[in-house]
């Protein structure tokens, strides 16, 4: 069956609640550990069935946000999902306090109970109306962004379709494209400020209702973080300020010379006057090249990618009414990952085929794990995607042909340059949720102040909208997944280690990577990286050490030849 033929049926939440009540009673009445294990497995089976249909609805809604049927289905799950959460929470409490807990730990592993402990700190029946409100407000933002219509050079484009103009060789075109995008955000400024203000306040109310001082600690628990906290992340961000910001300034000086400009501006988003590397070929060709690459890479990746192609588990082209961005999700009943993207003719198209395929390969490799442990935590999940971007380097010529060397340089330089931005997004959110009653104007001032610390060369010129601190409007994670973004940077530091190891000993790097994929979410972030002998980014010196071989590689490239 192809994805478009997967049957969809709305899951009746009332019926599911009755089944959950029956399972809860069976668990309480169980006389042996073995009986409780069977009940837990039935619960997971029920959960998989529900999630499969909810995910199919969500993906089809992403593909066409104007399809009223699936729009209503997603609204239904947004409204009803939190009601089911109460029953899962009650069941988790019973598991955590079971008289057979030792036997359950032997069956499912200790980490599951660490996860339960954290999840119990995030829920109470009292917050259900607030969770429903949060879902609804977050959807307002994603619908607003998906519906963006930007007039440029006589035509109408969405945000994703504006990217090629923002990457044009012609500096004037880039400048005008930035102003056009900023014009869209300027028109929506009051609306976006209002949406974010409501989100911050509802999340703060959830935190206060659950007994927290503010949303920060709760936000970490909601992310499922079991082995590090806000203090660890603060120290980590300080490492980025110390080690990475100066390295990026050095890269920016080289870029300024390459672009032959007296001052780098925010719209100087290209790396070379000859143009940034672009993939050679249309979507079908790129997928065929990816198939060849993954078949040659390993038996495991070959099996995985053939499965994806056979069942048409992709939607890659940008089109009107399609949600922006890219993601990977999983449909449990079919053991099927799904990759969603918006190709636009830039190198990012290939990054999607490596980045999102890294996520998809990981969940495919651990699909037989229990549902809560198929995926690792967000920061660990990004290791698989970002490392896959580097492990696929030997095949980049299939996509970029004569632009391959240029791609290597931009890919490495951009991943290093990303770290300060990722840390900026995180520090901004800490300040916002520590002071939830900040006005929209104060939030913008906070962003611009932090931007000057993390991205000191950023100059918006005549773009007054961005200069007042609104760039974060386009960062969907800030709205939908608070505190998620730092995860990309943590994973990037791990991926740097895989980049280096794959050049020194490719076999060893693959062995470590594949093992990490199969582990799924059986441990926390620190536990997973320890298991495969990777260095902890929170430890002083790790970032400096990981950065060294990358900067040496870039220093050895004559970038003037591009």
N, C-alpha and C positions, 0 to 999 in steps of 0.2 A: 504493500500500500504506500502511495505517496502521501505526504503531509496533507495535501488539499483534500484527500479522501478520508482522513481520520474522522470517524464519526464524533459528533459533539452532542451532548445532552446536558441541559442545565441540571446541576446537582441540587436536589431538594434539601435545603438546610434543615427543615423541620424533621425530615426522615433521618438525616444523618445524626441530628441531635439525639433522637430516640435510640439509634444504634449505639451511639457513644454512651448513653445512659445504661444500656444493657451491658455493654463491655465493662463499664465501671463497676456495675453490680457483680458481674462475673469475677472481676479481679479481686474485689473485696471478699467474696465468698470462697475464693480458691483455697484449697487445703494444702497445696504443695507449691513449691517453686516452679515446677514443670507446668502446672496449670496456669500460673501467672505468665510464664514465658509465652504460652500459646495465645493467651488473651492479648498480650502486647503485640504479637505478630499479626493478629487479626486487626488490631487498631492501625498498624502500619499499612496493612492492605487496604483498609478503608480510606486512610489518608492519601495513599497513592492514587486511588480511583478518583477521589475528589480533586486532587491537585492536577491530574491529567486533563480533566475537562476544563478546569479553571485556567490552566496554562494555554490550552488550545484557544480558548476564548480570548485570552489576553494577547496572544500572538496575532490572531486574525484581526483584532482591534488595532494593534500596532501597524499592521500592513495597510489597513484602510480605516482611518479614524472616522470617516464619514459613513461607514456602514452602521446603520442604526441598530440592527439586530445585535451585533457584537458589542457595540457601545453600551447598550442596555444590559447585556450579560456581564460586562466588566463592572458596571455600576452595581449590579446585583451582588457580585462577590465582594466588592468594596464595602457594601452596607451589611451584608450577612456574615462575612468572614470573621469579624471580631466576636460575633455571638458564639461561633464554634470555638474560638480561642479560649473561652471560659472553661469548656469541657476538657480540652487538651490540658489546660493549666491544672484543673482538678485531678485529672488522671496522672499527670506528672508528679503532683504532690504525693499521691498514693504510692507511685513507684518509688519516689525518694524516701518515703517513710515505711516501705514494705518490711515486714518481719523476715522476708526472704531476700533482703537487699544484697547480702553477700553473694548469694547464688545468682541473682540477677546481674551483678557486676561481672561474675565469671562468664555469663552468657553474652552480655552486651558491651562489656568493657567499662572501666572506671570513668573514662572521659565523658560518656553519655550522662553520668550523674553530675559531673562538673557542669555540663551544659544545662541540665535541668535546674541545678542550683541557681545559675545565672538567669535562666528564663523565668523562674519563680519570682525573681526580684523585679520583673518588668510588667507584671500583670495583676490586676484585681478587677473583679466584676464592675466595680464603681467606674472604671475608666472606659468601659465599652462605648458609651455615647461619644466620648472624646476621641477614641480611636476611629470611629466612623467619620467624625468631623474632620480629623486629620487626613484620612484617605480622600475625602471629597475635595478638600482644599488643594491637596497635592495634585489631584487630577486637573484642577482649574489651570494650574501652571503648565502642565504637560500639554493640555489641549490648546492653550494660548500659543505655546511655542510651535506645536505641530501645524497650527493654522496660520503661521506667519506668511504674509504676502509682501514681498519687497519689490518695488518697481526699480529696475536698473536697465539702462540703455534700451528703453522702450519695451521691455518684457517684464513679466512677473515671475519671481523666484521664491522658493522657500529658503530657510536658513542654510540647510545643507547644500543647496544648489548655488549658493553665493560663494562657497569655498573656492572654486576655481578662479573666480575674479579676484578674491583676496590673495591668491597665489600667482597672479599674473606677473609676467616679466616686466610689464609696463608699470612704472611706479605710480603714475597718475591714476591708472585703472585701480590699483590696489587701494590708493588713498580714497578714491570715490566709492569703492565697494565698502570700505570700512565705514565711511560716513553714511552710506545707504543703510547698512545694518544698524548703525547707531541711531539712525532716524526712526527705524522700526521700534527699537527699545525706548526711544524718547517718547514716542506716541503712547507706548504701553507703560510708561514709568509709574504713573499713579496706581495702575492696576497691579503691576508686579510688586510694588512696595506694599500694597494692601494684602496681596496673597501671602507674601513672606511674613508680614507683620502678624497675620492671623495664624500662620504655621508656628512661628516662634511662641506666640502666646498660648496656643492650644498645647504645644509640647511642654511648655513650662507648667501649665495647669496639670497635665498628666503627672509630671515629676512631683509637684507639690502634693497632689492627691495620694501619690504612693509614698510620701514621706521624705522625699529628697529635698535638698536645699535649692537645687536648680536642675536643669535638664542634663548637665554634663555627665554626671556619674551614671544616670539612667541611660543616656545615649550610648555610653560604653557597654553597658549590660545588654542593651537592645542589639548591639552589634555582635553580641556573643563573645566578648573578649574575656578570657579567663586567666591569662597569664601576663598581662601588662596593664598599666593604668595611665591616667592623664599626666602624671609626673614623669613616667618613662618617655611619653611622647614629647613632653616639653623639652627634656634633655636631648632627645633625638633631633627636634627642630633646631636646637642651638647648634648641633653638629653641622646641620645643613647651612646655617648662617655662616659658620666659621669656615667650612671646607668647600662647600659647593658654590655659594654666591660668588666668591672671587674667581673660581674656575669658569663659571658662566660669563663673568665680565671679560675674562681673557678670550673666550670663544666669540663673544660679541665684538671685540676689537678686530678679530680676524674677519668676521662677517662684514663689518663696516668697510674694511679694506677691500674685500672681494666685491662688494656692491658699489664701491667707489662713491660713497656719500660722505658729506662732511659731518652728518649726525644721523644715527639710527633713529627711525621713528617707529611707532607702534605698528604701522602698516607695512614695515619692511619685514614681511613674514616669509619671504623667499630666502634661500641660502646662496643662490648663484645668479649672476646676470644672464647666464645661458639658460636659466630656468631650472627649477627643481626636478629631481628625477621623477619620471612618470611611468606607470606600467604600460607595456606595449600590448595592446589587444583589448577586445571587448570582454564583458563579464563571462561569457561562455568559455572563451580562451583562457582567462585567468583561472577559472575553476578547473579546467582540464590540466593546466600547468600545476595547480595545487595537488591534483590527483596524482600526477607523475611524481611530484616532490614527496608526498607522504608515502607513496608506494615504495620509493627508494630509501626513505629515511629509516624505516624499521617495519617488521611484520605487523607490529601492533598498530602503528599509525596508518599503514596500508589498509588493514581491515576496517579501522574506524572510518577513514575518509570514504572508502567504497560504500559503506553503510549509509553515510550522509548523502552521497550522490544518488544511490539507489532509491532512497525514500524521499528525495527532494526536500531535505531538511535545511533549506536556506531561503531567505528572501533578501536579495542583495542590492537591487537597483532603487535609486531614489525616485519617488514619484509623488504626484500631487495627493495630499491628504494622508500621506504616510507619516508615522511618528518619526521624529528625528533620532539621530544617534545610532548606536549599535549595541547589541547584547547577545548573550547566549543563555538559553534556558533549557529545561529538561522536562520531558513528558514521560513520567514513570511507567505507565502501562505499556509503553512501546520500547522502553529502554532507549529512548531517542533524545539526543540533544537537538536543539534548533538554533541556528545562527541567523540573526537579524542585523541588517546593515543598510547604509545609504551610500552606495558607490557614487563617486563624483569625478572619476578620472584622475585623481591624485594618488600619490604613494600610499595614502591612508587606506586605499582599497586593498592593497596587498597586506598592509598591517592588520586589517580586519581578518583576512584569510589566515593569518598566523596567530594574531592575538585571540580572537574569538574561538578559533579552532583549538587553541591551547586550553581554553575553558572547556570546550566540547570534548576534547580528548580526555581531559582529566575526569569529567563526570562519566564518560563512557567507560573509562578504566576502573571506576569504583562504583558502577551502577548496581552491583550486587551487595553493596554495603546497606546497612539499615538506613531508612530515609533521613534521619537527622545527621547522618555521617557520609552521605554521598558527596556533598560539597563540604569543603573546609570553610573556615571563617573567611570573610571578605579579603583580608590582607593576604591570607595564605592562597586563596583562589587566584589572586592576581599574579602570584609567582608563576603559575603554570602558563598563563597567557603571555606575560612579558618575557619569560625565559624562552618560550616557543618562538617568539619573534627573533631571538638571537640564534637558537638552534637551527633555524631554517636558512641561515646566511649562506651556506654552501650552494643553495638552489636559487638564489636571488637573480641569477643571470636569466633564468627561465622567464622572469617577469619584466626585468628592467633592461636586459640586453646591454647596449652601450652605456646605459646610465648606472650600471651596477656599482662601480667604485664610488660614484657620486652618492648613490643610495646609502652605502656603508657609512660614509662620512656624515651625511645628514641624520641618519638614523641614530648613530651613536651620540652626535652632538645634541640632537633634540632630546634624547632620553636623559642626558645629564642636565640640560637646560630646564627640563620639566620639574626636577626635584624642588627647586625653590618655589615654583608656582603651586605645586601640591601642598607644600608646607604652609604657604600663605593661605590657601583655602581652609586649611585646618585651624590655623591660629585665629583667623577671622571668625570661624564658627565658635571657637572657645569663648572669644570675647562677646559675641552676640548672645550666647546662651548663659554666660555668667552675668550679663546685664540685659535681661530680656525686655526691659522697658525702654531701651534705647529707641529714639525716634528714627524713622527711615533716613533722615538727613544724617544723623549721627552714625548709622551703620555705613553709609557711603563714605563718610569721613574716615571711619575706622579702616575700611578696605583700602582707601587711597594711601593712608599713613603706612599700613603694612606693606602695600605694594612697593613703596619707596625703599623699604628695608630689604625685601626679598628680590625685587626686580628694579634695582636702582637706575638702569638705563632706559626704563619704559617712559617714553615721551609721546603723549597723545596729540601734541600740536594743536590744531584748530578743532579737534573733536572734543567739544566742551562736555558732551554727554558722558563720554568715557572718563574724561579728566576729573569729573566730580566723584568718581568712585563707583561706577555701575558695571564694570566688566563682569562681575560675578553673576549678573542677571542671566547670563547664558550658560552658567554651570549648573546643569540639572540636578546633580548630586546634592547641592546645597539645599534644594527644595525637597527632594524625595528621600534622601538617605543621609541625614546629618552624621557627621564624623566619619563618613565612609572614605573621603578622598585621600586621607593620609595613607590609607592602605595601598594605593597605587605606588606611592613613593617607597614604602617599606619593601614591597615586592620588587620594585625596580633595583633596589640595592642588592637583593638576593639574585635577581636576574643578571646583574653585573658580574656576580661571582660565577654564574653559569657561562656567561660570555667568555670569561677568562679561562675557566676550566675546560670548556669545549675546544679551545685553541691549543691547550696544553695536552689534554687527554680526552678526546671526543667520546671514546667508549665509556670511560668512567663518568663523564658528564651525563651521558644518556642513561646509564644504569641508575644514577642518583635521581635524575629527573623522573624516569618512569616509576621508580619506587615511590617517589613523592606523590605522583598521580594516583597510584593504587591505594595509597593510605587515605585518600579522601579527607574526611573530617574526623578521623579517629583520634586526633590530638589537637591541642591548641597551636597557635603560631610558633611559639618557642619550641614546643615539643616536636613539631613536624620538622623544623629546620635542623634541630639537634639530631633527629633520627637519620637524616641524610647528610650529616657532617657539614652543614653550612654555618656561616658566622652570623651571630646575632646583631642586627643593625642598631639595637639600643645601646650596645657596649661602645664606649668611647674608643675611637680609632678604627672601627669597622668601616665607616663611610670613607675615611681617608685612604684606607688600604684598598677598598673596592674601586675607588676612583683612579688610583695611580696607573694601572695598566691601560685603562681607557684613554686617559689624557696622553700617555706615552704614545699610544697608537695614533691618536689624532695629531700629535706634534710631529709624527713621522710622515704625515701626508702633506704633499704640496697642493694645497687647496686652490692655489692661483691657477692651476692648469684646468680647473673645471669652468 
